[in-house]
Structure formats: C-alpha cells, structure tokens
Amino acid sequence: MTSDVRKIPIDPAAQALELAKLFNDVSFAIDEYRLSEQDPPLSKSEKSRLKNVAQGMEDSAHYLTAEAIGATLEAIQPQLDNIKLITIQAKTQLEVLKDAEKVIVVATLALNLGTAMAAGNPLSIIAAADELAETLTA
C-alpha cells in the first residue's frame, strides 16, 4: 500500500527569512539577559561570552537574510532588469513631479515594491512592480 503523501514545495527565501528572524530573536533574548540585573551579577567574562554569542547569532541572521535575498533575486531574475528600469523611472519622475498627491502615490507604490522585495515573495514583487509601472505611464 502506497502512501498518498504530497510534498509541500519549500520556498528557500521564505525559510531563510523565517530562520533569520528566529536567530535575531535569540540574539535579542541573549542581549536582554546580559544587560538585565542578575542575582548573582554576571561576571565580566560571562557578559563578554554572552555578547559574543549574541553577536554570532545576529551575524547568522544577517547571513540568512542575504541568502533569502539571493533566492528571491534568483526567482525574479527574468524580471529583474524591468524592475530596475521601473525603479529608475520612479526616481526620475519623483525628481520632477510638482503634484504632492502624485508624489505620494509614486512614493507609496515604490515602497510597496521595496516591501515586497524585503518579504521575498516573487509574485508580490512582480505585482508591485507592475502597479508602479502602470502608475508611471498613466
């Protein structure tokens, strides 16, 4: 009898971002402990060791974030040149626009694109880039 187990696709960027957040949270917890009042007080050596461990966790979080960004960029590689062009066009328009409402709209859509990139969701990135491009050509 065979099992009907379906494999759920793994999103490397999302997994790396999740791990980065968890590692950052552990680093923060270590620093919170190190900087709080302890009974008995921590020795200089203990504080130093905890500081080094927290920094190591933070370094690991940064590495995982970089890995997630790399995986995201790889996933959107075919659209990357277009996204760069749209971003350049947004900057150019923001330099010459006189209407505050239009500036706010373009700036907000550019932020949406940046937020989508930071979240590492390729579909959201493409949708945000398309929305910004449509606004720029309107």
N, C-alpha and C positions, 0 to 999 in steps of 0.2 A: 504494500500500500504506500503510495507516494503522498507526501505532504504537499498541500497547496499553499505553501508559504510564499508570499510575494515580497520581494526585496524592495524596500523603500529607497529611492535614489538619494544618495548623500550629496549634499551641497557643500563642497570643501570650504568655500568662502564663509558660509554661514556657520559651519562648525568651528572654523578658526576664530571667527569673531566671538562666538559663544565662549570658547576656551579663553580667549584674550580677556574678556570681561571677568570670567571667573578668576583668572590669575591676578588680575588687577584688584579684584575684591579681596583676595587672600593677602596681597601686598598691603592693602589699606588696613585690614584687620591686624596684621603684624605691627604696622606702624602705630595704630591706635593703642595696642597693648604696650608697645615700647615707650610711648610718650605719656601713658597714664601713670598715675600713682600706684605703686605696687607695695605690698607688705609681705615680706621684706622688700626694700627697694632693690631694683636691678643694679647689678654691678656695671662698671664701665665696659667690661668685657662682654657681658650679656647684652647690653644695649648695642654695642658695636656689632656683635654677631647677628642680632635681630635686624639691625639696619641693613647689613649686607644681604641677609636672606630676603628681606622685603625688596631691596633693590634688584636682586636676582629674579624675583617673581615679576616685578614691573618690567624688567628687560625681556623676560619671556613673553609677557603680554604684548609688548611692542613688536616683538618678532612675529607673534601670531597675527597681529593686526596687519603687518606688512605682508604676510603670507596670504591673508584674506583679500587684501587689495590686489595682490598679484593674480589670485584666482579669479577675482571679479574682472580685472582688466583682460585676462585671457578669454573669459566668457563673452566679453563685448568687443573683442578685437576687430571683428569686421565693421563695427560701427564707430570705432574709436576716432578715426580721422574726422568723421562727420560731427561727433560730439565736440572735438577740439574746435572745429570750424564754427559751430554754433556758439560755443563759449566765447570765442574771439569776436564774433558778430555782436553778442550781448554786450561785451565790454565797449566795443566801438559805439554802439547805439547809446549806451549809458553816458558816454562822454559828450554826446551832442544833444540828447533829449532835453527839452525845456519843460515838458508837462510832468509835474510831480506824480500824478496818478500813473502815467505810463512808466515812469522810472520805478515806482513801487511795484508795478506788475512785473516788469522785466527782472527786477532785483529778486522778487519773491520766487519767480519761476527758476531763476539761476540758483537760488538757494535750494529749491526743491530738487534740482539736478544734483547739486552737491550732497544733499542729504541722502538721496537715492544711492549715490556712489558710495558714501560712507556706510550705508546699510548693506551694501554688497548684493543688491537684488538686480540682476541684469534686466529683467522685464520692467521694473520700475525706472531704471536708468534710461532705457530706451524711450519709455513713455514720457518721462520728464524732459528728455532732450527733444522729442517730437513736439511737445506742447510749447517749449521755449522757442523752437524754430518757427512754429506756426505764428506765434505772437510777434516774433521779429519781422516776419514777412507781411504781417497784416497792416 
